[in-house]
Amino acid sequence: MEKGLRAYAEVLRLVRRLPKEARGYYAKYARENFVNYRQVQEDADALDHIFHRTYHHSLWVLNKYSVDESAANRLKHICFSL
């Protein structure tokens, strides 16, 4: 659960880099997904998949709004660490 909370906090930090009009939508989206997937703690493969998807989806959003991908380096470290 700790890794999930760290990833969620980092996603919210990335949301702050988005244009003001997009922040509310993506903050709400991140929260809804965190709440929906917090029950998956039992399955390590499912968790790995969720963390990889979190990172790649975050990159997609950053690219959509022309935010430098390097902003997601901390999220990458969180999502791909053991």
Residue pairs with C-beta under 8 A, 6 or more apart in sequence:
1 38
1 41
3 51
3 78
3 81
4 34
4 37
4 38
4 47
6 78
7 51
7 54
7 75
7 78
7 79
8 30
8 31
8 34
10 74
10 75
10 78
11 30
11 54
11 58
11 75
12 27
12 30
13 74
14 58
14 61
14 62
14 67
14 71
14 72
14 75
15 23
15 26
15 27
15 30
16 23
17 62
17 67
17 71
18 26
18 61
18 62
18 65
18 67
19 65
22 65
26 61
37 50
40 46
40 47
40 50
41 47
51 78
51 79
51 80
52 79
52 80
54 75
54 79
55 72
55 75
55 76
55 79
55 80
58 72
58 75
59 69
59 72
62 68
62 69
62 71
62 72
63 69
